Amino acid sequence: MVLKRKRSEPGFSVASSSALTSPPRLFASVMDIDFTSPSPSRPQSRSMAPAHLPSRTLKRFRDSRPPDELIHRRTLNMLYSAAQKQKQQQQQQWPEEAMAQVQAQPENPHDSGSGSGQQTSLHSFWKLPPISAAASSASPPPVDRAIYAPTSCEDCGQTLGGEDGGGDSMDIDGLDGEEHTSCRACGKHVCSHCSITNLGEQRRCLRCAGKKIGPGVGGQGWTASGVGQGLWVGACSVRKMKQRGTREASHADSWYDGDPTSLSRQLDGFLEEVPDTINNSSLPISGAKVVIAPHAGYSYSGPCAAWAYKCLDLSKAKRIFVLGPSHTYYLSGCALTKFAKYETPFGDLTVDEAVIQELRDTGKFQDIPSGSDVNEHSLEMHLPYIYKRITQTFSSESEYPTIVPILVGDNNGPEEKEFGKLLAPYLKDPENAFVVSSDFCHWGSRFSYTAYAPEGDVQHIQSLSRRTARPTNPPIHESIKQIDHLAMDAIESGDHNSFVDNLKHTKNTVCGRHPIGVMMAALEVLAKEGAEDGKYRFKFVQYQRSSLVEDVSDSSVSYASAYAIV
C-alpha cells in the first residue's frame, strides 16, 4: 500500500510555535519575497525544475508559488500582528481586573497542563479575559475577517460593489469616491442597504448603528417595506435641557467653499441662473413656505438647489424647520439638535430653543448625539443657502429667522403620518417655513441599486449586473429618469400612501424618503382641513443628475427641487 504524502509537515515544533508569542525572525525576509509571475528578467521554465522533486512540489515550483514553510510563516506573521493589535486595543478597553487575569496566565502555552509532548493549537496565543458587556460591543474583528474580506454582504447576501471607485466624491451620500464596505465598529462587511454611512470612514452596520435587528432587515435599508415595522416611536421621557454650544461647519472647505466671499459669489451665480418667473409666477412664489432641495456637494447639487431656494418665500418667516435624513447613525423616530447655534461661513444661525423644547416635551423626539450632528451633512448643506436667502429677504440681523434642525429616522408609513400630524400645527403657522433635505436615485453597484426598466416598462423593473451587456433601449440614464419621475409624480399627487407604495415597487434609493414622507403627511392633514387648488401639494421645478449613466459600471446621483404653497 502506497501512502500519499501529506501536503505539509505533520506539525510545528515547540520552537516554531513560540513564534506566536514573539515576532517571527523571518518577518522581513518573508514579507519582502516577490511572489509575482515570471518575468523576462527572471525567466522560469519547465526545464529549470529539478527532476527529483515529487509531482506536487514540482507543480508548486513550476507555478512560482512559495513553499509550504513560507506560507505557514506568512500566516504566523499575520496572526502575530493581529494578536498584538488586539492586545493593544484590549489594554485600552478592558477593565484592569480582566487584564490582570491575562497577565496571570502562564507565558508558555505548554504550561497549561496539556503536557510538554503535545502540540498546542496555532491559536493558543489568544489569551482573552472574560468579555464584559462593554468590551463585547467594541471588540475588534476576528483575524480571519481582517485577512479575508468577503465579496458579499454578511447581512443580506448581496454582492458588494466597489469596482467603480470613480470620482463622484461629494455627489453621493456617504461615500467619498472610494468603496468602504466594512463596519468601522465590528468589521462586518455590509452593503449600502444594510448600513448607515457618512463619508465612508464612518460606515456602521445597522446593528452597530443602533438598530434592533429583526425580521425584514437585509436588503431593505433603503426601502420603506419591512425595516420600520414595529419600531417604537414615542416613548421618550420628557426632559428639560438647555441648548449649548455651536455646531461647527464641518463640511466647509470640502463639500462647499469655506471662504464667505467666494461662497457668496458662487451661490449668487447659482441663483441668477434660475429664471425670475416659473409658470408665469414671479419668484419667490407667494406662500411657498416648503421646499425640497438636494444636499450633495455644491459643485454637483448647488445649481439644482438654487431652484428650490429661489422659490422659497421667507417674507413672513420667523423660524425655518430643516428636516433631513440621518447618514451617521441608525435612527428610528425623529431627533432634535442639542446645539444652540449652527455655524456657516457667513455667520451663525440661532436654534429656536423654545420650539425645540416644545417638541421635546411631546416625548416623541430623541436627541441627536453631538458627534453625529457634527458629522451629518443633510442639514448642514442647506444652511449657507438659508443664510443667503435670509440676507436677501431681511435688512436687519434682528429680523433673521431662527432654525429648527430635525433628523428624520427610518420610519414606516404610519409612523411618518404620526410625525406629520405632530408637525402640522407648525406648518399651518404662517411664520414658519420648512426645508426638506433629499437627493433622489443613487444608481450604481456602489449603492447596491442597478434597477432598469427594459423598453421603458417600469412595471417590470430588473437589476443589471456587471455581466449585462450595455442596454440601449432605453439608455440607463433614461431608465433612471423614468424611475425618478415615478417617485416625483407620487409626491406631486399629495397622497402619502402613493409615495410609500411607489418606493416599495421601484426600491428607488431616495435618501430623504422619510423627511419627504413626514412632510407629505403634514400637508395631507392641512389639505383635509380645507383643500384649495394649488395648495398643500409639491410642485417640482428642476431635475438633474450628477452624470448620465451609459454603462453598468457607471454611477450617478439624482437631484430634484420642489416647492409647496401653504
C-alpha positions as CSV (number, residue, x, y, z in Angstrom):
1,M,0.0,0.0,0.0
2,V,1.4,3.4,-1.0
3,L,0.9,6.2,1.4
4,K,0.0,9.6,-0.1
5,R,2.5,12.3,1.0
6,K,0.9,15.0,3.2
7,R,0.9,18.5,1.8
8,S,3.0,19.8,4.7
9,E,4.8,18.6,7.7
10,P,2.7,17.0,10.5
11,G,3.0,20.0,12.7
12,F,5.2,22.7,14.1
13,S,7.7,22.0,16.8
14,V,7.6,23.8,20.1
15,A,10.3,26.1,18.9
16,S,8.3,27.1,15.8
17,S,5.1,27.7,17.8
18,S,6.9,30.1,20.0
19,A,6.9,32.5,17.1
20,L,3.4,33.3,18.1
21,T,4.5,35.0,21.3
22,S,7.4,36.9,19.8
23,P,7.9,38.5,16.4
24,P,8.9,35.8,13.8
25,R,12.6,36.1,12.9
26,L,11.9,35.8,9.2
27,F,9.3,38.5,9.1
28,A,11.2,41.0,6.9
29,S,12.6,38.4,4.6
30,V,9.2,36.6,4.2
31,M,7.2,39.7,3.6
32,D,9.7,41.1,1.1
33,I,9.6,37.9,-1.1
34,D,8.4,38.7,-4.6
35,F,5.7,36.1,-5.5
36,T,5.0,37.7,-8.9
37,S,4.7,35.7,-12.1
38,P,7.8,35.0,-14.1
39,S,9.2,38.0,-16.0
40,P,11.8,38.4,-18.7
41,S,14.4,39.5,-16.1
42,R,13.8,36.3,-14.2
43,P,12.9,33.6,-16.7
44,Q,11.5,30.3,-15.4
45,S,10.7,27.3,-17.5
46,R,9.8,23.7,-17.0
47,S,13.3,22.6,-17.8
48,M,14.6,24.6,-14.7
49,A,12.7,22.4,-12.3
50,P,14.8,19.7,-10.6
51,A,13.7,16.3,-11.9
52,H,14.0,14.7,-8.4
53,L,11.1,16.7,-6.9
54,P,7.8,14.9,-6.3
55,S,4.9,15.9,-8.6
56,R,3.1,18.1,-6.1
57,T,6.3,20.0,-5.2
58,L,7.2,20.2,-8.9
59,K,3.9,21.8,-9.7
60,R,4.4,24.3,-6.9
61,F,7.9,25.1,-8.2
62,R,6.6,25.4,-11.8
63,D,3.8,27.8,-10.9
64,S,6.3,30.0,-8.9
65,R,4.3,29.5,-5.8
66,P,6.0,29.8,-2.4
67,P,6.8,26.6,-0.5
68,D,4.7,25.4,2.4
69,E,7.1,26.7,5.0
70,L,6.9,30.2,3.7
71,I,3.1,30.1,3.5
72,H,2.9,29.0,7.1
73,R,5.4,31.6,8.3
74,R,3.4,34.3,6.5
75,T,0.3,33.1,8.3
76,L,2.1,33.2,11.6
77,N,3.2,36.8,10.9
78,M,-0.3,37.9,10.1
79,L,-1.7,36.1,13.2
80,Y,1.0,37.6,15.4
81,S,0.4,41.2,14.0
82,A,-3.4,40.8,14.6
83,A,-2.8,39.5,18.1
84,Q,-0.5,42.4,19.0
85,K,-3.0,44.9,17.6
86,Q,-5.9,43.3,19.5
87,K,-3.8,43.2,22.7
88,Q,-3.2,46.9,22.5
89,Q,-6.9,47.6,21.9
90,Q,-7.8,45.3,24.9
91,Q,-5.5,47.2,27.2
92,Q,-7.4,50.4,26.4
93,Q,-10.9,48.9,26.6
94,W,-10.9,46.1,29.2
95,P,-11.1,46.6,32.9
96,E,-7.9,46.3,34.9
97,E,-9.1,43.2,36.7
98,A,-9.7,41.5,33.4
99,M,-6.2,42.3,32.2
100,A,-4.8,41.1,35.5
101,Q,-6.3,37.7,34.6
102,V,-4.5,37.7,31.3
103,Q,-1.2,38.7,32.9
104,A,-1.6,35.9,35.5
105,Q,-1.8,33.2,32.8
106,P,1.5,31.4,32.0
107,E,3.5,32.8,29.2
108,N,4.4,29.3,27.8
109,P,1.4,27.9,26.1
110,H,2.6,24.4,27.0
111,D,2.3,25.0,30.8
112,S,-1.5,24.7,30.7
113,G,-1.5,21.1,31.7
114,S,-1.6,19.6,28.3
115,G,1.8,18.1,28.6
116,S,5.0,19.2,27.1
117,G,5.0,16.5,24.5
118,Q,1.7,17.5,23.0
119,Q,1.4,20.1,20.2
120,T,-0.7,23.1,21.0
121,S,-3.1,24.9,18.7
122,L,-1.8,27.7,16.4
123,H,-4.3,29.9,18.2
124,S,-3.0,29.3,21.7
125,F,-1.8,32.9,21.9
126,W,-5.4,34.2,22.1
127,K,-5.3,34.7,25.9
128,L,-8.5,36.6,26.2
129,P,-10.1,37.6,29.5
130,P,-13.8,37.2,30.2
131,I,-15.7,39.5,27.8
132,S,-17.7,42.2,29.6
133,A,-20.8,43.7,28.2
134,A,-18.9,47.0,27.5
135,A,-16.0,45.2,25.8
136,S,-18.0,42.9,23.7
137,S,-19.6,45.8,21.8
138,A,-16.3,47.3,20.9
139,S,-14.2,44.2,20.3
140,P,-12.2,44.3,17.0
141,P,-13.0,42.0,14.1
142,P,-11.7,38.4,14.1
143,V,-8.4,37.7,12.4
144,D,-10.0,35.8,9.5
145,R,-12.3,38.7,8.8
146,A,-9.3,41.1,8.7
147,I,-7.4,38.9,6.3
148,Y,-10.2,37.7,4.0
149,A,-12.6,40.4,3.0
150,P,-16.0,39.0,1.9
151,T,-17.3,39.8,-1.5
152,S,-21.0,39.7,-0.4
153,C,-22.9,41.5,2.3
154,E,-22.9,39.5,5.5
155,D,-26.4,40.6,6.4
156,C,-28.4,40.2,3.2
157,G,-26.0,38.2,0.9
158,Q,-25.9,40.8,-1.9
159,T,-22.7,41.1,-3.9
160,L,-20.7,44.0,-2.6
161,G,-19.9,46.8,-5.2
162,G,-16.7,48.6,-5.3
163,E,-15.1,48.1,-8.7
164,D,-16.0,51.6,-9.7
165,G,-14.1,53.8,-7.3
166,G,-15.0,56.7,-9.5
167,G,-14.6,60.4,-8.8
168,D,-18.1,61.3,-7.8
169,S,-16.8,62.3,-4.4
170,M,-19.4,64.8,-3.0
171,D,-22.1,63.9,-5.4
172,I,-23.1,60.9,-3.3
173,D,-24.5,60.3,0.1
174,G,-22.0,58.8,2.5
175,L,-19.2,57.7,0.1
176,D,-16.1,59.7,-0.9
177,G,-15.4,58.0,-4.2
178,E,-13.7,55.1,-2.5
179,E,-15.7,51.9,-1.7
180,H,-15.8,51.1,2.0
181,T,-17.8,48.0,2.9
182,S,-16.7,47.1,6.4
183,C,-18.4,48.4,9.5
184,R,-16.0,50.5,11.5
185,A,-17.3,49.2,14.8
186,C,-17.4,45.4,14.3
187,G,-15.6,44.9,10.9
188,K,-18.6,43.1,9.3
189,H,-18.8,43.8,5.5
190,V,-22.3,45.1,4.6
191,C,-23.9,46.7,1.5
192,S,-25.5,50.1,1.3
193,H,-28.9,48.6,2.1
194,C,-27.7,47.2,5.4
195,S,-25.6,50.2,6.7
196,I,-25.6,53.8,7.8
197,T,-22.7,55.7,6.3
198,N,-21.3,59.2,6.0
199,L,-18.1,59.9,4.2
200,G,-17.1,56.3,4.1
201,E,-14.9,56.1,7.2
202,Q,-18.0,56.4,9.5
203,R,-19.8,53.4,8.0
204,R,-21.7,51.3,10.5
205,C,-23.8,48.2,10.1
206,L,-27.4,48.6,11.2
207,R,-26.7,46.7,14.4
208,C,-23.7,48.8,15.5
209,A,-25.6,51.9,14.4
210,G,-28.3,51.2,16.9
211,K,-31.0,49.2,15.1
212,K,-32.5,46.2,16.9
213,I,-32.1,43.6,14.2
214,G,-35.3,41.6,13.4
215,P,-37.3,40.1,10.5
216,G,-37.2,42.3,7.4
217,V,-33.6,43.5,7.7
218,G,-31.2,42.7,4.9
219,G,-31.6,44.4,1.6
220,Q,-34.3,46.7,3.0
221,G,-32.2,49.5,4.4
222,W,-33.1,51.9,1.7
223,T,-36.8,50.9,1.3
224,A,-40.0,51.6,3.1
225,S,-41.1,48.0,3.4
226,G,-40.1,45.9,6.4
227,V,-37.4,48.0,8.1
228,G,-39.7,50.2,10.1
229,Q,-42.3,47.7,11.0
230,G,-42.9,47.6,14.7
231,L,-40.3,50.2,15.6
232,W,-41.0,52.2,18.7
233,V,-41.7,55.8,18.1
234,G,-43.0,57.8,21.0
235,A,-41.8,56.7,24.4
236,C,-39.0,59.2,25.1
237,S,-39.1,60.6,28.6
238,V,-39.8,64.3,28.7
239,R,-36.6,66.1,29.6
240,K,-35.7,69.8,30.1
241,M,-32.4,70.9,28.8
242,K,-30.6,74.0,27.6
243,Q,-29.2,74.1,24.1
244,R,-25.4,74.5,24.3
245,G,-22.5,75.3,22.1
246,T,-22.1,76.0,18.4
247,R,-22.2,73.2,15.8
248,E,-19.2,73.8,13.6
249,A,-19.5,73.9,9.8
250,S,-17.7,70.6,9.4
251,H,-18.1,70.3,5.6
252,A,-16.9,73.8,4.8
253,D,-13.8,73.8,2.6
254,S,-14.6,70.3,1.3
255,W,-18.3,70.0,0.2
256,Y,-18.6,73.7,-0.3
257,D,-16.3,76.8,-0.2
258,G,-15.4,77.9,3.3
259,D,-14.5,81.4,2.3
260,P,-17.6,83.7,2.7
261,T,-16.7,85.9,-0.2
262,S,-16.2,83.2,-2.8
263,L,-19.1,81.1,-1.4
264,S,-21.4,84.1,-1.7
265,R,-20.3,84.7,-5.2
266,Q,-21.0,81.0,-6.1
267,L,-24.5,81.0,-4.5
268,D,-25.4,84.3,-6.2
269,G,-24.3,82.7,-9.5
270,F,-26.5,79.6,-9.0
271,L,-29.5,81.8,-8.1
272,E,-29.0,84.1,-11.0
273,E,-29.1,81.1,-13.4
274,V,-32.7,80.4,-12.2
275,P,-35.3,82.4,-14.2
276,D,-37.3,85.1,-12.4
277,T,-40.6,83.5,-13.3
278,I,-41.9,79.9,-13.3
279,N,-45.2,79.2,-14.9
280,N,-46.0,82.9,-15.1
281,S,-45.4,83.2,-11.3
282,S,-42.7,85.6,-10.0
283,L,-40.0,84.2,-7.7
284,P,-40.1,83.8,-4.8
285,I,-43.6,82.3,-5.2
286,S,-46.0,83.8,-2.7
287,G,-46.9,81.3,0.0
288,A,-44.3,78.8,-1.0
289,K,-43.2,78.0,2.6
290,V,-42.0,74.4,1.9
291,V,-39.3,73.3,-0.4
292,I,-37.5,70.0,-1.2
293,A,-33.8,70.5,-2.1
294,P,-30.7,68.2,-2.5
295,H,-27.8,68.0,-0.1
296,A,-24.8,66.9,-2.1
297,G,-21.6,69.0,-2.6
298,Y,-22.4,72.4,-4.2
299,S,-20.4,71.6,-7.3
300,Y,-22.9,68.9,-8.0
301,S,-26.2,69.8,-6.5
302,G,-25.8,73.5,-5.9
303,P,-27.4,74.6,-9.2
304,C,-30.4,72.4,-8.7
305,A,-30.9,73.5,-5.1
306,A,-30.9,77.1,-6.3
307,W,-34.3,76.5,-8.0
308,A,-35.9,75.5,-4.7
309,Y,-34.4,78.4,-2.7
310,K,-35.4,81.0,-5.3
311,C,-39.0,79.7,-5.0
312,L,-38.9,79.8,-1.2
313,D,-41.0,82.6,0.3
314,L,-39.4,83.8,3.6
315,S,-41.1,87.2,3.8
316,K,-43.1,86.3,6.9
317,A,-40.7,83.6,8.3
318,K,-39.6,83.8,11.9
319,R,-38.2,80.3,12.0
320,I,-37.2,77.7,9.5
321,F,-37.5,74.0,10.1
322,V,-34.8,71.9,8.4
323,L,-35.7,68.2,8.0
324,G,-33.1,65.7,6.9
325,P,-32.2,62.0,6.9
326,S,-29.5,60.5,9.2
327,H,-26.4,59.3,7.4
328,T,-24.2,58.9,10.6
329,Y,-26.2,56.6,12.8
330,Y,-29.3,54.4,12.7
331,L,-32.3,56.4,13.9
332,S,-35.9,55.3,14.5
333,G,-38.4,58.1,15.0
334,C,-37.1,61.7,14.9
335,A,-34.3,63.5,16.8
336,L,-33.6,67.1,17.8
337,T,-30.3,69.0,17.9
338,K,-28.6,69.8,21.3
339,F,-26.7,72.7,19.9
340,A,-27.7,76.4,20.4
341,K,-26.2,77.6,17.1
342,Y,-25.1,76.3,13.8
343,E,-22.0,77.8,12.2
344,T,-21.9,78.8,8.5
345,P,-19.1,80.7,6.6
346,F,-21.4,83.8,6.6
347,G,-22.2,83.7,10.3
348,D,-24.1,81.6,12.9
349,L,-27.7,80.6,12.7
350,T,-29.5,80.5,16.0
351,V,-31.5,77.4,17.0
352,D,-35.1,78.2,18.3
353,E,-34.7,76.8,21.8
354,A,-38.4,77.4,22.6
355,V,-39.7,75.3,19.7
356,I,-37.1,72.6,20.3
357,Q,-38.2,72.3,23.9
358,E,-41.9,72.2,22.8
359,L,-41.1,69.2,20.5
360,R,-39.0,67.6,23.2
361,D,-41.9,67.9,25.7
362,T,-44.1,65.7,23.5
363,G,-41.9,62.8,24.4
364,K,-41.8,61.8,20.7
365,F,-38.3,63.0,19.9
366,Q,-34.8,61.8,20.7
367,D,-31.7,63.9,20.9
368,I,-29.1,63.8,18.1
369,P,-25.7,62.7,19.5
370,S,-23.4,65.7,19.2
371,G,-20.8,63.8,17.2
372,S,-23.3,62.5,14.8
373,D,-24.8,66.0,14.5
374,V,-21.4,67.4,13.5
375,N,-20.7,64.7,11.0
376,E,-24.2,64.8,9.4
377,H,-24.3,66.7,6.1
378,S,-28.0,66.5,5.2
379,L,-28.8,69.5,7.4
380,E,-25.5,71.5,7.1
381,M,-25.6,71.6,3.3
382,H,-28.7,73.8,3.4
383,L,-27.5,76.4,5.9
384,P,-25.4,78.6,3.6
385,Y,-28.3,78.8,1.2
386,I,-30.7,79.6,4.0
387,Y,-28.3,82.3,5.3
388,K,-28.0,83.7,1.8
389,R,-31.8,83.9,1.3
390,I,-32.3,85.4,4.7
391,T,-29.9,88.3,3.9
392,Q,-31.7,88.8,0.7
393,T,-35.1,89.0,2.5
394,F,-34.4,90.9,5.7
395,S,-32.4,94.1,6.2
396,S,-31.5,93.6,9.9
397,E,-29.9,90.7,11.7
398,S,-32.5,91.2,14.4
399,E,-35.1,90.0,11.9
400,Y,-33.3,86.9,10.9
401,P,-35.4,83.7,11.5
402,T,-34.2,81.0,13.9
403,I,-33.8,77.4,12.7
404,V,-35.2,74.1,14.0
405,P,-33.0,71.2,12.8
406,I,-34.7,67.8,12.9
407,L,-33.3,64.4,11.8
408,V,-36.0,62.1,10.5
409,G,-35.3,58.4,11.0
410,D,-36.2,55.1,9.4
411,N,-40.0,55.2,10.0
412,N,-42.7,53.2,8.3
413,G,-45.8,54.8,6.8
414,P,-47.9,55.0,9.9
415,E,-45.0,56.5,11.9
416,E,-44.5,59.1,9.2
417,K,-48.2,60.0,9.5
418,E,-47.9,60.4,13.3
419,F,-45.0,62.8,13.0
420,G,-46.8,64.6,10.2
421,K,-49.7,65.2,12.5
422,L,-47.4,66.5,15.2
423,L,-45.7,69.0,12.8
424,A,-49.0,70.1,11.0
425,P,-49.7,72.9,13.5
426,Y,-46.2,74.3,12.9
427,L,-46.7,74.0,9.2
428,K,-50.0,75.9,9.4
429,D,-48.4,78.8,11.2
430,P,-47.6,81.5,8.6
431,E,-44.4,82.4,10.4
432,N,-42.8,79.0,9.8
433,A,-41.0,77.8,6.7
434,F,-39.7,74.3,6.0
435,V,-36.8,72.9,4.1
436,V,-36.8,69.2,3.3
437,S,-33.4,67.7,2.5
438,S,-33.2,64.9,0.0
439,D,-31.3,63.6,-3.0
440,F,-33.1,61.2,-5.3
441,C,-31.9,58.0,-7.1
442,H,-28.4,56.7,-6.1
443,W,-27.7,54.4,-9.0
444,G,-24.7,52.0,-9.3
445,S,-23.2,48.9,-7.8
446,R,-21.6,51.1,-5.0
447,F,-25.2,51.8,-3.9
448,S,-26.4,48.2,-4.5
449,Y,-29.0,49.6,-6.8
450,T,-28.9,48.9,-10.6
451,A,-32.6,49.0,-11.4
452,Y,-33.5,49.1,-15.1
453,A,-36.8,49.4,-16.9
454,P,-36.4,47.4,-20.2
455,E,-38.1,49.2,-23.1
456,G,-39.4,51.8,-20.7
457,D,-41.6,49.2,-18.9
458,V,-41.5,50.4,-15.3
459,Q,-43.8,47.6,-14.2
460,H,-41.1,45.0,-14.9
461,I,-38.0,46.6,-13.4
462,Q,-34.9,44.3,-13.3
463,S,-31.5,44.6,-11.8
464,L,-28.4,44.8,-14.1
465,S,-25.2,43.1,-13.3
466,R,-21.6,43.5,-14.4
467,R,-22.2,40.7,-16.9
468,T,-25.1,42.5,-18.5
469,A,-24.5,44.0,-22.0
470,R,-24.8,47.7,-22.2
471,P,-28.6,48.4,-22.6
472,T,-29.7,50.9,-25.2
473,N,-33.5,50.7,-25.2
474,P,-33.6,52.9,-23.3
475,P,-30.1,54.0,-22.2
476,I,-29.6,53.5,-18.4
477,H,-29.8,57.2,-17.6
478,E,-33.2,57.4,-19.3
479,S,-34.4,54.5,-17.2
480,I,-33.1,56.2,-14.1
481,K,-35.0,59.3,-15.1
482,Q,-38.2,57.3,-15.5
483,I,-37.9,55.7,-12.1
484,D,-37.2,59.1,-10.5
485,H,-40.2,60.7,-12.2
486,L,-42.4,57.9,-10.9
487,A,-41.4,59.0,-7.4
488,M,-41.8,62.7,-8.2
489,D,-45.3,62.1,-9.6
490,A,-46.2,60.2,-6.5
491,I,-45.0,63.2,-4.4
492,E,-46.9,65.7,-6.5
493,S,-50.1,63.6,-6.1
494,G,-50.2,64.7,-2.5
495,D,-51.1,61.1,-1.5
496,H,-48.6,59.9,1.1
497,N,-49.6,56.3,0.6
498,S,-48.9,56.5,-3.1
499,F,-45.3,57.7,-2.4
500,V,-44.8,54.8,0.0
501,D,-46.2,52.3,-2.5
502,N,-44.0,53.7,-5.3
503,L,-40.9,53.1,-3.2
504,K,-42.0,49.6,-2.4
505,H,-42.3,48.8,-6.1
506,T,-39.2,50.5,-7.5
507,K,-36.9,50.4,-4.4
508,N,-35.7,53.8,-5.5
509,T,-32.8,54.9,-3.3
510,V,-34.3,58.3,-2.4
511,C,-32.2,59.1,0.7
512,G,-34.7,61.7,2.1
513,R,-37.7,59.4,1.6
514,H,-38.6,59.7,5.3
515,P,-38.3,63.5,5.7
516,I,-40.4,63.8,2.5
517,G,-42.9,61.3,3.8
518,V,-43.3,63.2,7.1
519,M,-43.8,66.5,5.3
520,M,-46.3,64.9,2.8
521,A,-48.2,63.6,5.9
522,A,-48.3,67.0,7.4
523,L,-49.5,68.6,4.2
524,E,-52.3,65.9,4.0
525,V,-53.5,67.0,7.4
526,L,-53.9,70.6,6.3
527,A,-55.4,69.6,3.0
528,K,-58.2,67.7,4.8
529,E,-58.9,70.8,6.9
530,G,-59.6,72.8,3.8
531,A,-58.1,72.0,0.5
532,E,-57.6,74.8,-2.0
533,D,-56.5,74.5,-5.6
534,G,-52.7,74.7,-5.9
535,K,-52.1,74.4,-2.2
536,Y,-50.6,71.6,0.0
537,R,-49.0,69.7,-2.8
538,F,-45.4,69.8,-4.0
539,K,-44.6,71.0,-7.5
540,F,-41.2,70.0,-9.0
541,V,-39.4,72.7,-10.8
542,Q,-36.0,71.1,-11.6
543,Y,-34.4,67.7,-12.1
544,Q,-30.7,67.0,-12.6
545,R,-28.2,64.1,-12.4
546,S,-24.5,64.1,-11.5
547,S,-23.8,62.1,-14.7
548,L,-25.6,60.4,-17.5
549,V,-25.0,56.6,-16.9
550,E,-24.4,54.6,-20.1
551,D,-22.7,51.5,-18.7
552,V,-23.4,49.2,-15.7
553,S,-20.1,50.1,-14.2
554,D,-21.0,53.8,-14.0
555,S,-22.9,55.5,-11.2
556,S,-24.9,58.7,-10.6
557,V,-27.0,60.5,-8.1
558,S,-30.2,62.4,-9.0
559,Y,-31.2,65.8,-7.6
560,A,-34.7,67.4,-7.6
561,S,-36.1,70.7,-6.4
562,A,-39.8,71.3,-5.5
563,Y,-42.0,73.8,-3.6
564,A,-45.4,73.6,-1.9
565,I,-47.7,76.5,-1.2
566,V,-49.3,76.5,2.3
